[in-house]
Amino acid sequence: MSDLMTTKSKIWLVEDNEIFARGVQRVINLAEGMECEAKFKMVENAIAAMENGQLPDVILLDVQLPGMDGISALNQLKTLAPEAQVVILTVFDDADKIYRALCAGASGYILKSSTGSQISEAIRQVMDGGAPMTPEVARKVLDAFTATPSQPRNSSDYDITPRQCDILRLMAEGLVKKEIADTLGISVNTVSTHMQRVYEKLHVTTNTGAVAKALREKLI
């Protein structure tokens, strides 16, 4: 069998509850096409491994950890491993933490009450370009955005063009790059270029962060 066929996605787990961590590691290792290559009790240990040249495909990251908390560490993790997808796996479901995590670079946010199959499916979704959220989290996000009392801002405040607003709206509807390109009649490369410029203008690093900020500030 070729190496290509046997290659598994490398998943890291940053979780200080050893019993919970062992259970999640077992779930991942039993799932097809992925393995929990490493687990860490502190995010500083994961950062040290990255600095030594080890890079994961996906990181499952708790929020409350000894030492640096997960949300504060997101920027450093994304800097060291820009291609890695980070999914928050936590007990905290308050809207502020969800919003901060998405804007800081998390690609998904699921709760520890999720089943093993939900956790492995979230990993598959994020690797396919999705933004996994448990139903409870998605409901919190929608409630927070619809109830936000903050003053709406104009897209021109961020120098976002009409085309980029169109792309943001389609991202908010859950469309991936190819679907956006087909809808707007432009190339996937053009969509990617616009998305990157939107990230820079909104000071975020992921599509979930861009959509969260656009909805929060009523840019779309």
C-alpha positions as CSV (number, residue, x, y, z in Angstrom):
1,M,0.0,0.0,0.0
2,S,1.4,3.4,-0.9
3,D,2.3,6.1,1.7
4,L,-0.3,8.3,0.2
5,M,-3.0,5.8,1.0
6,T,-1.8,5.2,4.5
7,T,-1.2,8.8,5.5
8,K,-3.4,10.0,8.3
9,S,-4.3,13.5,9.4
10,K,-2.3,14.6,12.4
11,I,-4.5,15.8,15.2
12,W,-3.1,17.4,18.4
13,L,-5.1,17.7,21.6
14,V,-4.4,20.4,24.2
15,E,-6.4,19.4,27.3
16,D,-5.4,19.3,31.0
17,N,-8.1,16.8,32.1
18,E,-6.3,13.5,31.6
19,I,-9.3,11.3,31.7
20,F,-11.2,13.4,29.2
21,A,-8.1,13.7,27.0
22,R,-7.6,9.9,26.9
23,G,-11.2,9.4,25.8
24,V,-10.9,12.0,23.0
25,Q,-7.6,10.5,21.9
26,R,-9.2,7.1,21.7
27,V,-12.1,8.4,19.6
28,I,-9.7,10.1,17.2
29,N,-7.4,7.1,16.8
30,L,-10.4,4.9,16.1
31,A,-11.7,7.3,13.4
32,E,-10.8,6.6,9.8
33,G,-8.0,8.7,8.3
34,M,-6.8,10.5,11.5
35,E,-4.7,9.9,14.5
36,C,-4.1,11.9,17.7
37,E,-0.4,12.3,17.2
38,A,0.2,14.3,20.4
39,K,-1.7,15.5,23.5
40,F,-0.5,18.3,25.8
41,K,-1.7,19.5,29.2
42,M,-0.5,23.1,28.5
43,V,-0.5,25.1,25.4
44,E,3.1,26.2,26.1
45,N,4.1,22.6,25.5
46,A,2.3,22.5,22.1
47,I,4.1,25.8,21.2
48,A,7.4,24.3,22.1
49,A,6.8,21.2,19.9
50,M,5.9,23.5,17.0
51,E,9.1,25.5,17.5
52,N,11.0,22.2,17.2
53,G,9.5,21.6,13.8
54,Q,6.4,19.5,14.6
55,L,3.2,20.7,12.9
56,P,-0.3,19.2,13.1
57,D,-3.2,19.3,10.7
58,V,-5.8,20.1,13.3
59,I,-5.6,21.2,16.9
60,L,-8.4,20.5,19.4
61,L,-7.9,23.3,22.0
62,D,-9.4,23.8,25.4
63,V,-10.0,27.3,26.7
64,Q,-9.2,27.1,30.4
65,L,-5.7,25.6,30.8
66,P,-2.9,25.9,33.3
67,G,-0.6,28.7,32.1
68,M,-1.7,30.5,28.9
69,D,-5.4,30.1,28.1
70,G,-6.5,28.7,24.8
71,I,-8.0,31.9,23.3
72,S,-4.9,34.0,24.2
73,A,-2.7,31.4,22.6
74,L,-4.5,31.2,19.2
75,N,-2.6,34.0,17.5
76,Q,0.8,32.3,18.4
77,L,-0.4,28.9,17.3
78,K,-1.7,30.2,14.0
79,T,1.6,32.1,13.5
80,L,3.7,29.0,14.1
81,A,1.4,26.7,12.1
82,P,-0.6,28.8,9.7
83,E,-2.0,25.8,7.8
84,A,-3.3,24.1,10.9
85,Q,-7.0,24.3,11.7
86,V,-7.9,25.0,15.3
87,V,-11.1,23.8,16.9
88,I,-12.0,25.0,20.4
89,L,-13.2,22.0,22.5
90,T,-14.5,23.4,25.8
91,V,-17.3,23.5,28.4
92,F,-17.7,27.3,27.9
93,D,-20.5,28.3,25.6
94,D,-20.9,32.0,26.4
95,A,-21.1,34.3,23.3
96,D,-18.1,36.5,24.3
97,K,-15.7,33.6,24.4
98,I,-17.1,32.2,21.1
99,Y,-16.7,35.5,19.4
100,R,-13.2,36.1,20.7
101,A,-12.1,32.6,19.7
102,L,-13.5,32.9,16.1
103,C,-11.9,36.4,15.6
104,A,-8.6,35.1,17.0
105,G,-8.3,32.4,14.4
106,A,-10.4,29.4,15.6
107,S,-12.1,27.5,12.7
108,G,-14.7,25.8,14.9
109,Y,-16.1,25.8,18.4
110,I,-17.6,22.6,19.9
111,L,-18.5,21.6,23.4
112,K,-17.1,18.8,25.5
113,S,-20.6,17.4,25.9
114,S,-20.3,16.4,22.2
115,T,-20.3,12.7,21.4
116,G,-17.3,11.0,20.0
117,S,-18.8,10.8,16.6
118,Q,-19.5,14.6,16.7
119,I,-15.9,15.3,17.6
120,S,-14.5,13.2,14.8
121,E,-17.0,14.7,12.4
122,A,-16.0,18.2,13.4
123,I,-12.4,17.4,12.6
124,R,-13.5,16.1,9.1
125,Q,-15.6,19.3,8.6
126,V,-12.8,21.7,9.4
127,M,-10.3,19.8,7.2
128,D,-12.8,20.1,4.4
129,G,-13.0,23.9,4.8
130,G,-16.1,23.9,7.1
131,A,-16.7,25.7,10.4
132,P,-18.0,23.1,12.8
133,M,-20.2,24.2,15.7
134,T,-22.4,22.2,18.0
135,P,-26.1,23.3,17.8
136,E,-25.9,25.0,21.2
137,V,-22.9,27.1,20.1
138,A,-24.5,28.0,16.8
139,R,-27.6,29.1,18.6
140,K,-25.6,31.3,21.0
141,V,-23.8,32.9,18.1
142,L,-27.0,33.7,16.2
143,D,-28.7,35.0,19.4
144,A,-25.7,37.2,20.2
145,F,-25.6,38.7,16.7
146,T,-29.3,39.4,16.5
147,A,-29.4,40.9,19.9
148,T,-26.2,43.0,19.6
149,P,-26.9,46.6,20.7
150,S,-23.7,48.0,19.2
151,Q,-23.9,50.7,16.6
152,P,-23.8,49.3,13.1
153,R,-20.7,50.2,11.1
154,N,-20.5,50.8,7.4
155,S,-18.4,48.5,5.3
156,S,-16.6,51.6,4.0
157,D,-15.2,52.0,7.5
158,Y,-13.0,49.0,6.7
159,D,-12.6,49.9,3.0
160,I,-14.5,46.7,2.1
161,T,-15.6,46.8,-1.6
162,P,-19.1,45.8,-2.8
163,R,-17.6,42.6,-4.3
164,Q,-16.0,41.7,-1.0
165,C,-19.3,42.4,0.8
166,D,-21.0,40.0,-1.7
167,I,-18.4,37.3,-0.8
168,L,-18.8,37.9,2.9
169,R,-22.6,37.4,2.6
170,L,-22.1,34.1,0.8
171,M,-19.5,33.0,3.3
172,A,-22.1,33.8,6.0
173,E,-24.5,31.5,4.2
174,G,-22.0,28.7,4.5
175,L,-20.8,28.6,0.9
176,V,-17.2,27.4,0.2
177,K,-14.9,29.0,-2.3
178,K,-15.9,27.1,-5.3
179,E,-19.6,27.7,-4.6
180,I,-18.9,31.4,-4.2
181,A,-17.0,31.5,-7.4
182,D,-19.8,29.8,-9.3
183,T,-22.4,32.0,-7.8
184,L,-20.6,35.2,-8.7
185,G,-19.2,34.0,-12.0
186,I,-15.6,34.6,-11.0
187,S,-12.6,32.3,-10.5
188,V,-11.7,30.5,-7.3
189,N,-8.4,32.3,-7.3
190,T,-10.2,35.7,-7.4
191,V,-12.4,34.6,-4.5
192,S,-9.3,33.6,-2.5
193,T,-7.7,37.0,-3.2
194,H,-10.8,38.9,-2.1
195,M,-11.1,36.7,1.0
196,Q,-7.4,37.3,2.0
197,R,-7.9,41.1,1.6
198,V,-11.1,40.9,3.7
199,Y,-9.1,39.1,6.5
200,E,-6.5,41.8,6.4
201,K,-9.0,44.6,6.6
202,L,-11.0,43.0,9.4
203,H,-7.8,41.9,11.2
204,V,-8.9,38.3,11.3
205,T,-7.3,35.1,10.0
206,T,-10.2,32.7,9.1
207,N,-13.5,32.7,7.3
208,T,-15.3,32.1,10.6
209,G,-13.6,35.1,12.1
210,A,-14.5,37.3,9.1
211,V,-18.1,36.3,9.2
212,A,-18.3,36.7,13.0
213,K,-16.9,40.2,12.9
214,A,-19.0,41.2,9.9
215,L,-22.2,40.0,11.6
216,R,-21.3,41.4,15.0
217,E,-20.7,44.9,13.5
218,K,-23.6,44.5,11.0
219,L,-21.4,45.0,7.9
220,I,-23.6,42.6,6.0
